[in-house]
Amino acid sequence: MQDSEVAAQLGQVAQLARSGRVDEAALTVMQMRQGGNADPRLAALGGAIEFHRGAFERAIPLLAEANSHFPEDRTVRANLAESYYHAGDLAAARAICTAEAAGNDPSLRLERLRGFLAQEAEDYAAAVEAYQRVVSVEPTDWSSWNNLGNSFNALEDFAAAVDALRRALDLNPQSQAIRINLGNTLFYSGDPLGAEAVLKEAAERDQTDTTPLRELFGQYVNTARDKEALEVIRQAAGLEPANALLQAELGRQASKENLYPEANAAFEAALVIEPTLPEALVGLASNHERTNQEDLLEPLRDRAVAAGAEPAVIAFIDSLRFKRSGDYEQALECLEEAGDVGSSGRSLHLRGVLLDRSKRYDEAFSCFVEMNESTADHLSQPRERAKIYAESASQSLALLNSGWVDTWTPPSMPEGRRSPIFIGGFPRSGTTLLDTILMADKNVVVLEEEPFIPIMQNEVGGLEALAKLTPDDLAEARENYWRRVEEQAALGPDSIVVDKQPLHTNNIPAIVRLFPDAKFILAMRHPCDVLLSCFLTNFRTNNAMSNFLDLHDAANLYDLTFTHWEKAREVFDLPVKTVVYERLVLDTPRELRPLFDWLGLDWPGDDLDHREAARARGVVHTASYAQVTEPIYARAMGRWHNYVEHLAPVLDKLRPWVEKYGYSLEDGRIPGWPAAD
């Protein structure tokens, strides 16, 4: 074919493409090639047309042919590389887009493409090299600065990543994507406050965009800031009411905060949008079981089946149903069928409980170990937070002595309201059962593990500041305490507040400073049963509860806590009554009638049924939610013997307390009844 004829055909195709008739241009190229026009320039032009049409599979052979003839043609090479990428052949795309070829391209298109392809292949070192060359030549290229920052981030060179992303944001301050990238990078660089500020600014700039709120939510969750996490996921769910996954995430977070009506409403909203959404169905089922509303599990199952939910979801609901009915083997079979439809921590805990109830103790313990290890690896660093709590308790113990208390300014006695009754001991010592029975007196109002005392201590300046508080300081602190109480519960003139927090045993100085006339109840249970139960419970991991992810940490905290308690009891000469869980189980009236008399509460009679009080109180927010609605039983007494080999490494640490409080490691001995009784 003559050059003039080829030129005419190329011109015809080019004119069709320029006039927007690209489909006709592509057809013309095909016809010309079928007619014998094998000119590589036509292949290059046809490849470019197919590329711009998005027909990448058709573009590749044309561009590959042209590239073989014109290897220095940067446009052909770039089009071919991008076509390979869009066709899913990343390796071929990178092979075409070499460093040498990119280095010979003054337009930087190939260099940018090389960086992008390297990012896609997770070859971040090569991506950094490519983007650094781009910004060295074109320092105002905000997109390349952004990509460079993201590549540094992937290499965990956070300082360089932050610098690059700040440059990108300076060049394009309107970009939400860059601002969000910067916020996330600041978080992973160890600057969560800086990250929070950037993401809040992004949320403020575009109040219709949920992306910065969702990123903030993830950061709050990963730093154990659950209340802030709940607030931002509420905002996000409010902005996208038709987003089922956001509604379900709101439900999960509200559940963590024990806000079950809000959580269930969010799960139901998600199911209106997606009736088979696993996260919502599993969340609802867990909450029904968690709040002792197991009668709602059957109707939920029927709804899920009718909607066509996954078999795994149905199996998870069934595992809860069979657990509550006592058919543990059937529950285990269903849980196996459910697979990973529930969160790993929830499923592992449920499986461990079912194995324990089935007397398969070694398997159960292994399950609980796996549960705790998976929780301990969370980004919120539970192991470090456990140390923070233990160190704080140690500091309090070091300061606690009569010499320090002698430096306190004179006490200020409360006026008006009766001082609360404080229940302490250790988690899983029967405190929830105890406060539920106390609610048999209609005037008793229970505060369920609220952090009001630690909050007060922080507000006045910390533990050491307690000594120098003035009467006005103390009056203000008490006012703030009662304000928080009234936000949680309606108080009448005759209300008797019971402030139940198992680890109040480590808060005694602050309690005594605020309420010098307060009475204390120590909830006591065999130390081995307590420790085992703490290790087997799927607690929400605040600083204190994080100590129960490891048996040695748990034993050390037990030792530290009761050393602190005994010292505080001596220093302050505390008015204390001890309630022994095992005696309570064996003869509830005999154990509790003297306590009611001492507290000035109305004794409900020897035929009292704590389950009526449990039903009246509604949702129980502690890990004892299931037990307090059951009859008082003895199965938890001596449970530790089933796990004695697993507890062996910590028994020496517990032995002094076992013996001090009247128990034994060798037999089933429990503390004797008081002599006066």
C-alpha positions in Angstrom: 0.0 0.0 0.0 1.4 3.4 -1.0 2.4 5.9 1.7 -0.1 8.4 0.4 -2.9 5.8 0.6 -1.9 4.9 4.2 -1.7 8.6 5.1 -5.2 9.1 3.7 -6.6 6.2 5.7 -4.9 7.5 8.9 -6.3 10.9 8.3 -9.8 9.5 7.7 -9.7 7.5 11.0 -8.2 10.5 12.9 -11.0 12.8 11.6 -13.7 10.3 12.7 -12.1 10.2 16.2 -11.7 13.9 16.5 -15.4 14.4 15.5 -16.4 12.1 18.4 -17.4 9.2 16.1 -15.1 6.8 18.0 -17.1 3.7 17.4 -17.2 4.3 13.7 -13.4 5.1 13.8 -12.7 1.8 15.6 -14.8 -0.1 13.0 -12.9 1.6 10.2 -9.6 0.6 11.6 -10.7 -3.0 11.8 -11.9 -2.9 8.2 -8.7 -1.3 7.0 -6.5 -3.9 8.7 -8.6 -6.6 7.2 -8.1 -5.0 3.9 -4.4 -5.3 4.1 -3.2 -2.1 5.9 -0.5 -3.5 8.3 1.1 -0.1 9.0 2.1 0.0 12.6 0.9 3.6 12.7 -2.6 2.4 12.1 -2.2 -0.1 14.9 -1.1 2.7 17.2 -4.0 4.9 16.2 -6.5 2.0 16.5 -5.1 1.0 19.8 -5.5 4.6 21.1 -9.1 4.7 19.9 -9.9 1.3 21.6 -8.1 2.5 24.7 -10.3 5.7 24.9 -13.4 3.6 24.2 -12.5 1.5 27.3 -12.2 -1.6 25.1 -8.9 -2.6 26.7 -8.9 -6.2 25.6 -9.2 -5.0 21.9 -6.6 -2.3 22.5 -3.9 -4.6 23.8 -2.9 -6.4 20.6 -2.9 -3.2 18.6 -0.8 -1.3 21.1 1.5 -4.2 21.6 2.1 -4.3 17.9 2.7 -0.6 17.8 5.0 -0.7 20.8 7.2 -3.3 19.1 7.7 -1.0 16.2 7.9 2.3 18.2 9.4 1.4 21.5 10.3 5.0 22.2 6.8 6.2 21.7 5.8 7.1 25.2 2.1 7.5 24.5 1.8 4.0 23.0 3.7 2.5 25.9 1.6 4.3 28.5 -1.7 3.4 26.7 -0.5 -0.3 26.5 0.5 -0.3 30.2 -2.9 1.1 31.3 -4.7 -1.3 29.1 -2.9 -4.2 30.6 -3.8 -2.9 34.1 -7.5 -2.4 33.3 -7.6 -5.9 31.7 -6.3 -7.3 35.0 -2.7 -8.1 34.0 -0.7 -6.1 36.5 2.5 -7.9 35.9 2.4 -7.1 32.1 1.6 -3.5 32.8 4.6 -3.1 35.1 6.9 -4.9 32.6 5.9 -2.3 30.0 6.2 0.7 32.4 9.9 0.3 33.3 12.0 2.8 35.2 14.2 3.3 32.1 11.2 4.2 29.9 9.7 6.4 32.6 13.0 8.2 33.0 13.0 9.1 29.3 9.5 10.6 29.5 9.6 14.4 30.2 5.8 14.5 30.5 6.1 12.3 33.7 3.0 10.3 32.6 5.0 7.1 32.6 6.6 7.9 36.0 3.2 8.6 37.5 1.9 5.4 36.0 4.9 3.5 37.3 4.2 4.7 40.8 0.6 3.9 40.6 1.2 0.3 39.3 3.9 -0.2 42.0 1.3 0.8 44.6 -1.2 -1.6 43.2 1.4 -4.4 43.4 2.2 -3.3 47.0 5.8 -2.6 45.9 5.8 0.6 47.9 9.5 1.2 47.7 9.3 1.4 43.9 6.2 3.6 44.3 8.1 6.0 46.5 11.0 6.1 44.1 8.6 7.0 41.2 6.6 9.6 43.0 9.7 11.3 44.5 11.0 11.8 40.9 7.6 13.3 39.9 7.4 15.8 42.8 11.1 16.8 42.3 10.2 17.9 38.8 6.7 19.1 39.5 6.5 20.1 43.1 3.0 21.4 42.7 1.6 18.0 41.8 -0.7 17.5 44.8 -1.9 14.1 43.6 1.6 12.7 43.5 2.3 14.1 46.9 -0.8 12.4 48.2 0.2 9.1 46.6 3.8 9.5 47.9 2.4 10.0 51.4 0.2 6.9 51.1 3.2 4.9 49.9 5.4 6.0 52.8 2.5 5.1 55.1 2.4 1.6 53.8 6.2 1.4 54.5 5.5 2.6 58.0 7.7 5.6 57.5 5.1 7.8 59.1 7.1 11.0 59.5 7.8 11.1 55.8 4.2 10.2 55.1 2.8 13.0 57.2 5.2 15.5 55.5 4.1 14.4 52.0 0.4 14.5 52.9 0.7 17.9 54.5 2.3 19.1 51.3 -0.5 17.6 49.3 -3.1 19.3 51.5 -1.4 22.7 51.3 -1.6 22.4 47.5 -5.2 21.2 47.5 -6.9 22.3 50.8 -10.3 21.4 49.4 -9.6 17.7 49.1 -11.5 15.6 51.6 -9.6 12.5 50.5 -6.2 14.0 51.3 -7.4 15.3 54.7 -8.7 11.8 55.6 -5.5 10.2 54.5 -3.6 12.6 56.7 -5.9 11.9 59.6 -5.4 8.2 59.3 -1.6 8.5 58.9 -1.3 10.7 62.0 -3.1 8.1 64.0 -0.8 5.3 62.9 2.2 7.6 63.5 1.3 7.8 67.2 -0.5 11.1 67.2 -4.2 10.2 67.9 -5.0 13.7 69.0 -3.6 15.2 65.8 -5.5 12.6 63.8 -8.7 13.4 65.7 -8.4 17.1 64.9 -7.8 16.6 61.2 -10.7 14.2 60.8 -13.1 16.4 62.8 -12.1 19.3 60.5 -12.9 17.0 57.5 -16.3 16.2 59.1 -17.0 19.9 59.7 -16.1 20.9 56.1 -18.5 18.5 54.6 -21.3 17.7 57.0 -23.0 15.3 54.5 -19.9 13.0 54.2 -19.8 10.1 56.6 -16.3 9.0 55.6 -14.4 11.1 58.2 -16.9 10.1 60.9 -16.4 6.4 60.0 -12.6 6.8 60.2 -13.0 8.6 63.5 -15.2 5.8 64.8 -12.5 3.2 63.9 -9.8 5.3 65.7 -11.9 5.7 68.8 -12.6 2.0 68.9 -8.9 1.2 68.5 -8.0 3.5 71.4 -10.8 2.2 73.7 -12.7 5.5 73.6 -16.1 3.8 73.4 -18.3 6.7 74.3 -16.7 8.9 71.6 -17.0 6.0 69.2 -20.7 5.8 69.9 -21.3 9.5 69.4 -19.6 9.6 65.9 -21.3 6.4 64.7 -24.6 7.9 65.8 -23.8 10.9 63.6 -22.8 8.8 60.6 -25.9 6.6 60.9 -28.1 9.7 61.1 -26.5 11.0 57.9 -27.1 7.8 56.1 -30.3 6.3 57.5 -30.5 3.9 54.4 -27.1 2.4 55.1 -27.8 -0.9 56.7 -24.2 -1.6 57.7 -23.9 1.8 59.4 -27.2 1.1 61.4 -25.8 -2.3 62.4 -22.5 -0.7 63.5 -24.5 1.7 65.6 -26.3 -1.2 67.1 -23.0 -3.0 67.9 -21.5 0.0 69.6 -24.6 0.9 71.6 -24.6 -2.8 72.8 -21.1 -2.3 74.1 -22.3 0.6 76.1 -25.3 -1.5 77.4 -27.7 0.8 75.6 -29.9 -2.0 74.5 -33.1 -0.1 73.5 -31.0 2.1 71.2 -29.0 -0.9 69.9 -32.0 -3.0 69.1 -33.7 -0.1 67.4 -30.6 0.3 65.2 -30.5 -3.4 64.4 -34.2 -3.3 63.5 -33.6 -0.3 61.2 -30.8 -2.2 59.5 -33.2 -5.2 59.0 -35.8 -3.0 57.4 -33.2 -2.1 54.7 -31.6 -5.6 54.5 -33.8 -8.2 56.2 -31.1 -10.9 56.1 -28.1 -8.7 57.2 -26.0 -11.1 59.4 -24.6 -8.3 61.6 -28.1 -7.1 62.6 -29.6 -10.6 63.1 -26.7 -11.8 65.2 -26.6 -8.5 67.2 -30.3 -8.8 68.0 -30.0 -12.4 69.0 -27.0 -11.7 71.3 -28.8 -8.8 72.9 -32.0 -10.8 73.5 -29.9 -13.4 75.3 -27.8 -10.8 77.0 -30.9 -9.1 78.4 -32.6 -12.3 79.6 -35.3 -12.0 76.8 -34.7 -15.5 75.5 -38.4 -15.7 74.6 -37.7 -13.3 71.7 -35.2 -15.7 70.1 -37.8 -18.0 68.6 -39.7 -15.2 66.9 -36.4 -13.7 65.6 -35.4 -17.1 64.2 -38.8 -17.3 62.4 -38.2 -13.8 60.9 -34.8 -14.7 59.8 -35.9 -18.0 58.1 -38.8 -16.2 56.4 -36.5 -13.5 55.0 -34.0 -16.2 53.7 -31.2 -15.5 56.1 -27.9 -17.5 55.7 -28.0 -20.9 57.4 -25.0 -19.8 59.5 -27.1 -17.0 61.0 -30.0 -19.3 61.8 -27.5 -21.7 63.4 -26.1 -19.0 65.6 -29.5 -18.0 66.9 -30.2 -21.7 67.5 -27.0 -22.1 69.5 -28.3 -19.4 71.9 -31.8 -21.0 72.1 -30.3 -24.4 73.0 -27.9 -22.9 75.5 -30.8 -21.3 77.4 -32.8 -24.6 77.3 -29.8 -26.5 78.7 -29.2 -28.6 75.5 -25.5 -27.8 75.4 -24.4 -30.5 72.9 -27.0 -29.3 70.4 -26.0 -25.7 71.0 -22.3 -26.7 70.3 -23.4 -28.4 67.0 -25.2 -25.2 66.0 -22.3 -23.0 66.9 -20.0 -25.1 64.7 -22.5 -24.7 61.8 -22.5 -20.9 62.5 -18.8 -20.7 61.7 -17.5 -17.1 62.0 -20.8 -15.4 61.6 -20.5 -13.8 65.0 -17.5 -11.8 66.3 -14.6 -14.0 67.2 -14.7 -13.0 70.9 -18.4 -13.6 71.2 -18.2 -17.0 69.5 -15.2 -18.2 71.4 -16.8 -17.2 74.7 -20.0 -18.9 73.8 -18.2 -22.1 72.7 -16.2 -22.1 75.9 -19.3 -21.7 78.1 -21.0 -24.6 76.2 -17.9 -26.8 76.6 -17.7 -26.0 80.3 -21.4 -26.9 80.8 -20.7 -30.1 78.9 -17.9 -30.9 81.4 -15.3 -30.8 78.6 -13.1 -28.6 80.8 -9.7 -28.8 78.9 -11.4 -27.9 75.6 -13.2 -25.1 77.3 -10.1 -23.7 78.9 -8.3 -23.7 75.5 -11.2 -21.9 74.0 -11.1 -19.2 76.7 -7.3 -18.9 76.2 -7.8 -18.3 72.5 -10.6 -15.7 73.3 -8.3 -13.8 75.6 -5.3 -13.9 73.3 -7.3 -12.6 70.4 -8.6 -9.7 72.6 -5.1 -8.9 73.9 -3.9 -8.4 70.4 -6.4 -5.6 69.8 -5.0 -2.2 68.5 -6.2 -0.6 71.7 -3.3 -2.3 73.5 -5.1 -4.1 76.3 -1.8 -5.4 77.7 -0.5 -1.9 78.1 -3.7 -0.7 79.6 -3.7 -3.5 82.1 -0.3 -2.3 83.3 -1.6 1.2 83.6 -4.4 0.1 86.0 -2.0 -2.1 88.0 0.5 0.7 88.3 -2.1 3.1 89.5 -3.3 0.7 92.2 0.3 0.2 93.3 0.9 3.9 93.6 -2.2 4.2 95.7 -1.0 1.4 97.9 2.4 3.0 98.3 0.8 6.3 99.4 -1.8 4.7 101.7 -0.6 4.9 105.3 -1.7 6.7 108.5 1.1 9.3 108.1 -0.4 10.4 104.8 -3.9 10.4 106.2 -2.7 12.5 109.1 -1.9 15.3 106.6 -5.5 15.5 105.4 -7.4 18.6 106.1 -10.3 18.0 108.5 -13.1 16.0 107.0 -16.3 17.6 105.7 -19.4 15.6 106.6 -22.1 15.3 104.0 -25.4 17.1 104.4 -28.8 16.4 103.0 -28.6 13.0 101.3 -27.7 9.8 103.1 -24.2 8.7 102.0 -24.2 5.8 99.6 -23.5 2.2 100.6 -20.4 0.9 98.7 -20.1 -2.7 97.5 -16.6 -3.8 96.6 -14.6 -7.0 96.4 -13.4 -8.3 93.1 -15.1 -8.9 89.8 -17.2 -12.2 89.7 -17.5 -12.3 93.5 -21.4 -12.2 93.5 -21.8 -8.4 93.7 -24.6 -8.3 91.1 -26.6 -11.0 92.9 -26.0 -9.2 96.2 -27.1 -5.8 94.9 -30.2 -7.4 93.3 -31.3 -8.9 96.6 -30.7 -5.5 98.3 -33.2 -4.1 95.8 -35.9 -6.0 97.6 -36.1 -2.8 99.7 -38.1 -0.5 97.5 -36.0 2.5 98.4 -32.7 1.0 97.2 -31.3 2.4 94.0 -28.3 0.6 92.6 -25.5 2.2 90.6 -24.2 -0.5 88.4 -20.4 -0.1 88.1 -20.4 3.6 87.3 -17.0 5.3 87.4 -18.2 8.3 89.4 -15.6 7.9 92.2 -12.6 7.7 89.9 -14.0 10.6 87.9 -14.3 12.6 91.1 -10.7 11.8 92.1 -9.4 12.9 88.7 -11.5 16.1 88.8 -9.9 17.2 92.2 -6.4 16.6 90.9 -5.7 13.0 91.5 -5.0 10.8 94.6 -2.4 13.0 96.2 -4.7 16.0 96.0 -7.2 14.4 98.3 -5.2 15.5 101.3 -5.6 19.2 100.8 -9.2 19.5 99.8 -11.1 22.3 101.5 -14.7 21.9 102.8 -15.8 23.8 99.7 -13.9 21.5 97.5 -15.5 18.5 99.1 -19.0 19.9 98.9 -18.5 20.6 95.2 -17.2 17.1 94.6 -20.2 15.6 96.4 -22.5 17.8 94.4 -20.9 16.6 91.1 -21.2 13.0 92.3 -24.9 13.3 93.1 -25.5 15.2 89.8 -24.1 12.2 87.9 -26.2 9.8 90.0 -29.4 11.7 89.2 -28.5 11.5 85.5 -28.7 7.7 85.9 -31.5 7.2 88.3 -34.5 9.0 89.7 -33.9 9.7 93.4 -36.6 10.3 96.0 -36.3 11.7 99.5 -36.0 8.2 100.9 -33.7 6.7 98.3 -30.8 4.7 99.5 -28.0 4.6 96.9 -25.9 1.4 96.6 -22.8 2.2 94.6 -21.6 -1.2 93.4 -18.2 -1.5 91.8 -16.2 -4.7 92.5 -12.9 -2.8 92.4 -14.0 -0.1 94.8 -11.5 -2.0 97.0 -8.9 0.1 95.2 -10.9 3.4 95.6 -11.2 3.5 99.4 -9.2 6.8 100.0 -11.4 8.7 97.6 -14.6 7.2 98.9 -13.7 8.0 102.5 -12.7 11.5 101.7 -16.0 12.2 100.0 -18.2 10.2 102.3 -16.5 9.8 105.7 -19.6 8.1 107.2 -20.1 5.6 104.3 -20.7 1.9 105.1 -19.0 -0.8 103.1 -19.9 -4.3 102.0 -17.2 -6.7 101.0 -18.3 -9.4 98.6 -16.2 -12.5 99.2 -15.9 -15.7 97.2 -13.2 -18.3 97.0 -10.2 -16.6 95.3 -9.7 -19.4 92.9 -13.3 -19.4 91.7 -13.1 -15.6 91.4 -9.9 -15.7 89.3 -11.1 -18.5 87.1 -14.4 -16.7 86.4 -12.6 -13.5 85.5 -10.4 -15.4 83.1 -13.4 -17.1 81.5 -15.5 -14.0 81.1 -15.6 -12.0 77.9 -15.3 -8.6 79.6 -15.3 -5.3 77.8 -11.6 -4.5 78.1 -11.2 -1.2 80.0 -7.9 -0.7 81.8 -8.9 -2.8 84.8 -10.6 -5.7 83.0 -7.6 -6.0 80.6 -5.8 -7.6 83.5 -8.0 -10.7 83.1 -6.7 -11.6 79.7 -3.8 -13.3 81.4 -3.9 -15.6 84.5 -0.7 -14.2 86.0 -1.9 -10.6 85.5 -5.2 -11.5 87.1 -3.5 -13.2 90.1 -1.2 -10.2 90.6 -4.2 -7.8 90.5 -6.0 -9.9 93.0 -3.0 -9.9 95.4 -2.6 -6.1 94.9 -6.3 -5.3 95.3 -6.7 -7.2 98.6 -3.4 -5.9 100.0 -4.8 -2.4 99.3 -8.1 -3.3 100.8 -6.7 -4.7 104.0 -4.4 -1.7 104.4 -7.2 0.7 103.8 -9.4 -1.2 106.2 -6.8 -0.8 108.9 -5.9 2.8 108.2 -9.5 4.1 108.1 -11.1 1.6 110.5 -13.8 1.0 108.0 -17.3 0.0 108.9 -17.6 -3.2 106.9 -19.8 -6.3 106.6 -18.6 -9.2 104.6 -21.0 -11.3 102.5 -19.6 -14.7 101.6 -21.0 -16.0 98.3 -20.9 -19.6 99.3 -22.8 -19.0 102.5 -25.3 -16.8 100.5 -25.9 -19.8 98.2 -26.3 -22.3 101.1 -28.6 -20.2 103.3 -29.6 -16.8 101.8 -31.7 -15.5 104.8 -29.1 -16.5 107.4 -26.3 -14.7 105.4 -28.3 -11.5 104.5 -30.7 -10.8 107.3 -28.0 -9.4 109.6 -26.8 -7.2 106.7 -30.2 -5.8 106.1 -30.5 -4.9 109.8 -27.0 -3.3 109.8 -27.9 -1.2 106.8 -31.3 -0.2 108.1 -33.1 -1.9 105.1 -36.5 -3.6 105.2 -36.0 -7.4 105.3 -38.3 -8.9 102.7 -38.8 -12.1 104.6 -37.0 -15.5 104.6 -38.9 -16.6 101.5 -37.4 -13.8 99.4 -37.1 -14.4 95.7 -34.3 -12.3 94.2 -35.6 -13.1 90.7 -38.5 -10.8 91.2 -36.2 -7.9 92.0 -34.0 -8.9 89.0 -37.0 -8.8 86.6 -38.0 -5.4 88.1 -34.6 -3.8 87.6 -34.7 -4.5 83.8 -31.4 -4.8 82.0 -28.5 -6.1 84.0 -25.3 -4.4 82.7 -22.7 -6.7 84.1 -21.3 -10.0 83.1 -23.7 -11.7 85.6 -26.8 -10.9 83.4 -27.8 -14.5 83.0 -27.3 -15.8 86.5 -29.3 -13.1 88.4 -32.6 -14.2 86.7 -32.0 -17.9 87.7 -32.6 -19.5 91.0 -29.7 -19.4 93.4 -27.6 -22.4 92.7 -24.4 -24.0 94.0 -22.8 -25.0 90.6 -20.4 -22.1 90.7 -19.0 -23.2 94.1 -15.7 -25.0 93.8 -15.8 -24.7 90.0 -12.1 -24.1 90.1 -11.4 -27.7 90.9 -12.3 -28.6 87.3 -9.5 -26.4 86.1 -6.9 -27.0 88.9 -4.2 -28.0 86.5 -4.6 -24.8 84.5 -4.7 -22.7 87.6 -1.5 -24.4 89.0 0.9 -21.6 88.0 -1.0 -19.0 90.1 -2.1 -21.0 93.1 1.0 -19.9 95.2 0.0 -16.3 94.6 -3.5 -16.9 95.8 -2.8 -19.3 98.7 -2.3 -16.6 101.3 -5.6 -15.0 100.5 -7.4 -18.4 100.3 -6.2 -19.2 103.8 -6.7 -15.7 105.2 -10.4 -15.6 104.2 -11.2 -19.1 105.5 -11.0 -21.1 102.4 -8.7 -24.0 101.4 -6.8 -25.3 98.4 -7.1 -28.9 99.7 -10.7 -29.3 100.5 -14.1 -27.6 100.2 -13.8 -25.5 103.3 -15.6 -22.1 103.3 -15.6 -19.3 105.9 -17.6 -20.1 109.0 -20.7 -18.3 110.0 -20.2 -15.3 112.3 -20.0 -16.3 115.9 -22.9 -14.0 116.9 -25.1 -15.8 114.4 
